[in-house]
Amino acid sequence: MEFDIETQGQTQTNQPGIQKDMNPEPVVIRENYKGSGKLEGKVALITGGDSGIGRSVAVHFAREGADVAIVYLAENQDAEDTKKMVENEGRQCLTIQGDIRQQSTCEDAVGNVIRQFGKLNILVNNAAEQHPQEHIEGISSAQLTNTFSTNIFSFFYFTQAALTHLNEGDSIINTTSVTAYHGSPGLLDYSATKGAIVAFTRSLSENLAERGIRVNAVAPGPIWTPLIPSTFDAEHVAEFGKDTPFKRPGQPCEVAPCYVFLASEDASYIGGQVLHPNGGQIING
């Protein structure tokens, strides 16, 4: 399947953006992706699961046999579209709206999953926000607080709430970024949170190893998601991903299988590691 897409010059006014308004829309799952029951009987909670990478992970998990809960900020139509896609795979999908910068929201979300499904096996900490600033002086205290609250504090909140229910063989998967490794001069606070996620993943993996709970991460490169046109101007969007060795942005469907692998028994001897679907960028991390 070819993914040599033309992103065009387009923008959206509000983060994290609306998937149905993108042109072209991101590819959620390859038509020829065949599930094999890798996650049969599992229940997964995915933050930022309404669109982009999170939506793709939800649909891939469903095709592999998992029921899914997605947490999203305010994008009701995107969330409903994701729910329909999961249900079309023959699985259940619980949609949970809320601001994950608040610890109570994270705790309530986990509680809702347990009430709906009776268990939780896979936690995917995925939601993020980013706000470009040319200089560090332009980063306000409010922006700094919001970025860290969404991108790393929520990972702690969800993990703390989920651990009561996770058991041996279950897993936590965190979404970091290629910017954690090569930096990003215009996304100082965002890339700092992504570096924190790498350290959090490695440390939590060691912390939970004796309990048999595996913790890993995925560090995507430039992926075509609603966060891109809702973050950057049309000129930047038109050139997005073209500076990678693959000369194009990636699609969510090229990232989600990493999460399937890490959540499944195929990764039973892997912990504290990061997978790098980033268009061929060498980061040695």
Residue, then its C-alpha position, 0 to 999 in steps of 0.5 A: m500500500e502506497f502512502d506518498i501523500e500530499t498534505q497540502g497547505q491547510t490549518q485548523t483553529n483548535q487543538p487537538g484538531i478534527q480528523k474529518d476536516m483533514n485533506p486527505e484524511p489519515v489512514v486508520i488501518r490498512e485494508n489488508y491488515k489481518g487480525s489474529g486474536k493477539l489481544e483476544g479478551k483484553v480490555a484497553l484504555i487509550t487516551g487521545g483515542d478519538s483521532g490520529i494515532g489513538r484512533s488507529v491503535a483503537v481500531h487495530f486493538a479491536r481487530e485483534g480482539a480487544d474491547v476499547a475505551i477511549v478518552y478524549l477532550a471535546e471532539n465528540q464527532d471524532a469520538e463517535d466515528t472511532k466508536k463506530m469503527v471499533e464496533n464494526e470490528g465486532r468489539q465494544c467501545l466506551t467513549i469518555q470525555g474529559d480534561i486529563r490535566q485533572q487527576s480526578t478525570c483520570e481516576d474517573a475514567v479508569g473507574n468507568v472502564i472497570r464498571q463497563f468491562g470489569k477489568l483493564n489489561i492495557l493502558v495506552n498513555n497517548a494524548a498530547e498537546q503542542h504549541p510552537q514558540e520561536h523563543i523560550e521567552g515566548i512560553s508562558s507559565a500557562q502554556l508550560t503548565n498545560t503542556f506538562s499536565t497533558n503530556i506527562f502528568s496525566f501519564f502518572y495519574f492514569t498509571q496510578a489509577a490503573l495499577t489497582h486493576l493491572n495484573e501479571g501479563d498486562s501492559i502499559i504503553n506510552t507515546t513519546s516522540v522522535t523530538a525526545y531524541h533529536g530535539s525541536p527548537g520550536l517545541l521546547d516544552y513539548s520535546a521536554t515532556k517527550g524526553a520525560i516520557v522516555a525516562f518515565t517508561r524506563s523507570l516504571s518498567e523497572n519498578l513494575a517488573e517484579r509484578g509482571i507488568r510490562v512498560n514500553a513506549v513508541a516514539p513516532g516521527p512526523i505522522w499525519t494526524p489532526l494535531i499537525p494542521s491544528t498546530f502549524d501554519a499552512e506552509h509548514v503543513a505543506e512540507f510536513g515530513k518531507d525532511t525524513p529519509f522517507k521524504r513523507p509523513g507517516q500514516p497512523c496505520e504505520v504506527a499502530p502495529c507497534y502498539v499491538f506488538l507491545a501489548s501482545e504476548d509477542a513482546s513478553y520479554i520486552g520492557g523499558q524499550v522504545l519503538h521508532p516508527n519515524g520514517g528512517q531517522i536514526i536516533n540511537g536511542 
